[in-house]
Amino acid sequence: MLIRFKKNMEKIAMGLLSFMPDEKKDVKKLQNTIKEYESNPNWNLYLWKEEDVLGAIGVRVEEHHVIIQHVSVNPSHRNMGIGKKMINEIDQLYQENYTVYAGEEVQDFYQKCKSDNV
């Protein structure tokens, strides 16, 4: 289930986002990314929680569309459909008022998820 990021989940979110190629192991960049999600009302970070938090997905809301800019799943839980579930939940969450797109970093994964749904 998708849950909205809260400050007390910062370390978990940073750990998950550190698996993104652009963020990879750069603590300063990760801190700046988390700060942006905390302070910018147009940036929304969600975590995927089952028993534990297993994934993160971040979006940027613009005038008529939502751009998925981060998708990350704990490596020990990959290939279980969690990333696809997060993409589908974001689509459902925003579909009424926005068109959902994928940013460059997650474009290939997004397209794979969408083609699997056909």
C-alpha positions in Angstrom: 0.0 0.0 0.0 1.2 3.5 -0.8 1.7 5.8 2.1 2.7 9.5 2.1 6.3 10.2 3.2 6.7 11.7 6.6 9.7 13.2 8.3 10.1 10.2 10.7 10.7 8.0 7.6 13.6 10.1 6.3 16.3 7.5 6.7 14.3 4.7 5.1 13.4 7.0 2.2 17.0 8.1 1.7 18.1 4.4 1.7 15.6 3.5 -0.9 16.4 6.6 -3.1 20.1 5.8 -2.9 19.4 2.9 -5.3 18.5 5.4 -8.0 21.4 5.9 -10.4 21.3 9.8 -10.2 21.3 9.7 -6.4 23.6 6.8 -5.9 25.6 7.0 -2.7 25.9 10.8 -2.8 24.7 11.7 0.7 24.5 15.5 -0.1 22.4 14.9 -3.2 20.1 12.5 -1.3 19.7 15.1 1.5 18.8 17.8 -1.0 16.3 15.5 -2.8 14.6 14.6 0.5 14.6 18.3 1.5 12.9 19.1 -1.8 10.2 16.5 -1.2 9.6 17.9 2.3 9.5 21.6 1.3 8.1 21.8 -2.2 4.4 21.3 -2.3 4.7 20.1 -6.0 7.0 17.2 -5.1 5.3 14.2 -3.5 7.1 11.2 -2.1 5.3 7.9 -1.4 6.5 4.8 0.3 5.3 1.2 -0.4 4.5 -0.5 2.8 3.6 -4.1 3.3 4.9 -5.4 6.7 8.0 -3.2 6.1 8.7 -0.3 3.8 9.9 -1.9 0.6 9.8 0.8 -2.0 9.7 4.5 -2.8 8.1 6.5 -5.6 8.4 10.3 -6.1 6.4 12.5 -8.4 6.5 16.1 -9.4 3.1 17.7 -10.0 2.9 20.3 -12.8 0.0 22.2 -14.3 -1.7 19.3 -16.1 0.5 16.4 -15.5 2.4 14.4 -13.0 6.0 13.3 -13.7 7.3 10.2 -11.9 10.9 11.0 -11.1 12.0 8.3 -8.7 11.1 4.6 -8.4 13.1 2.4 -6.1 12.5 -1.0 -4.5 14.6 -2.7 -1.8 17.0 -5.0 -3.7 16.0 -8.0 -1.7 12.3 -7.5 -2.8 12.9 -6.8 -6.5 11.2 -8.8 -9.3 8.1 -9.2 -7.1 6.0 -6.6 -8.8 6.3 -3.9 -6.2 7.6 -1.3 -8.6 4.7 -2.0 -11.0 2.2 -1.8 -8.1 3.6 1.6 -7.1 3.3 2.9 -10.7 -0.3 1.6 -11.0 -1.2 3.3 -7.6 0.2 6.6 -8.8 -1.7 6.3 -12.1 -4.9 5.7 -10.1 -4.2 8.4 -7.6 -3.6 11.1 -10.2 -5.6 10.0 -13.2 -8.7 12.0 -12.6 -7.0 15.4 -12.7 -3.6 14.8 -14.4 -1.8 12.9 -17.1 1.0 10.8 -15.6 4.3 10.7 -17.4 7.7 9.2 -16.5 10.8 11.2 -16.1 13.9 10.3 -18.1 15.4 8.2 -15.2 12.4 5.9 -14.9 11.1 6.0 -18.5 12.2 2.5 -19.4 10.8 1.0 -16.3 7.5 2.9 -16.7 7.1 1.7 -20.3 7.8 -1.9 -19.2 5.1 -1.7 -16.5 2.6 -0.2 -18.9 3.3 -2.8 -21.6 2.9 -5.6 -19.0 -0.6 -4.2 -18.3 -1.8 -4.6 -21.9 
